[in-house]
Amino acid sequence: MSGGWIKLNRSLLEHSLWKGERYTKGQAWVDLIMLANYKAGFFMVRGNVVNVDRGQVGWSQRNLSKRWQWHTKTTKSFISSLAKHGMVTLQATPLTSIITICNYDEFQSGEQNSASQNVSQSVTQSRTQSVTQTTYKQEVKNKRKKELFTQPTAKQVFEYMQAQGCTKFDVAAQFVDHHSASDWHLAGNRKMKDWKAAARNWLRNEKKFNRRPFEKPENVVPIDPRQEQRKNAQRKELEEMLNGITQ
C-alpha cells in the first residue's frame, strides 16, 4: 500500500530498537522528519540562542553523524542529496546548521488534519451539548423553584381561608402582612415553600389563642354621658373662679 498515513510517536526516537544499530538512509530521512520542530522554538548553543521554526531541525551534521553512526562525509553527502532532490534545504550558521524539511506541512497534514478537525468538531459538539444540557437543567430548576412558591395576595389567602371555614378577611390580611414583613421566611430563616400549609397553621393558632383581630374588646365599659356633663360643668366653674381671681 502506497497511500494513507500512519502515526509515529516521538518517543520512538529514544527507543533502543531505533537507535541500536547504524541507521539506513530511509531511517535517517524519517529521523529528520521526527526531529523537526512541530512549532517554533529555540535552543542554546554555547550560551547563544538559536531560533528554530516549524519544520526545521536544529542539529549539526556532526551530531547527526554521531546519532546515525555515520562518517561525517557520509552525512554531508546524504544531506546534499536530499537538498538536490528538493527534500530539504541547509542553512549553515557560525554556531550550527539548520536543516529545513521541505513540504513539512504536507507530511503533517492530510488525514491527520482531517482527524484533528473531526476530533475538534466532536469536542465542540460535546461541549455545546453539555452547555445546552446545563442551561436546560438550570431552567428546569428555576421553574421548579417558581412553582414551589409564589407569594400570595390577601385575596387569595382569604379565599383559601374561607374554604377552611374562616370568614374574616382581617385574619387573611394579618397573615399576609406578617409574612411580607419577613420576606416570606419562617423561623431559622427558612424560605416558605407552601403558604397554604402556613395559612392552615395560622388558623389553628387563631382558634388556640382565641384571637379576635380588629374587634371591639368586650371588657371595655362605655362612658356615661351624665358623668361627662358633670365633669364639663365642674371644669367650666373652675375656669370662671380662676378668671375672677386674676382680674
Residue pairs with C-beta under 8 A, 6 or more apart in sequence:
4 111
5 110
5 111
5 112
7 112
8 30
8 34
10 34
12 18
12 34
13 19
13 31
13 34
13 35
18 27
18 31
19 67
21 69
22 68
22 69
22 70
23 31
23 67
23 68
23 69
23 70
25 78
28 64
28 68
28 70
28 78
29 82
29 87
31 67
31 68
32 57
32 82
32 88
32 99
32 101
33 101
33 104
33 107
35 57
35 59
36 54
36 55
36 56
36 57
36 101
36 104
37 52
37 53
37 54
37 55
37 56
37 57
37 58
38 54
38 108
39 54
40 51
40 52
40 53
40 54
41 51
41 52
42 49
42 50
42 51
42 52
43 49
43 50
43 52
43 58
44 50
45 95
45 96
46 95
48 95
50 58
50 93
50 95
50 96
50 98
52 58
52 98
53 100
54 104
55 100
55 101
55 104
55 105
56 98
56 99
56 100
56 101
57 98
57 99
57 100
57 101
58 96
58 98
59 67
59 96
59 97
59 99
60 96
60 97
61 72
61 75
61 76
61 79
61 97
62 72
64 70
64 75
64 79
65 71
65 72
65 74
65 75
68 75
70 78
79 88
79 90
79 99
80 90
82 88
83 89
83 90
86 102
87 101
87 102
88 99
88 100
88 101
88 102
89 99
89 100
89 102
90 97
90 98
90 99
90 100
91 97
91 98
91 99
91 100
101 107
148 193
149 184
149 191
149 192
149 193
149 194
149 195
151 180
151 184
151 195
152 160
152 176
152 195
153 176
154 169
154 172
154 173
154 176
155 172
157 172
157 175
157 176
157 195
157 199
158 169
158 172
158 173
160 196
160 199
161 171
161 172
161 175
161 199
161 203
164 199
164 200
164 203
165 203
166 172
166 203
166 206
168 213
170 213
170 214
171 202
171 203
171 206
171 213
172 199
174 213
175 198
175 199
175 202
179 192
179 195
179 198
184 191
184 192
184 195
185 191
185 192
186 192
186 198
192 198
205 211
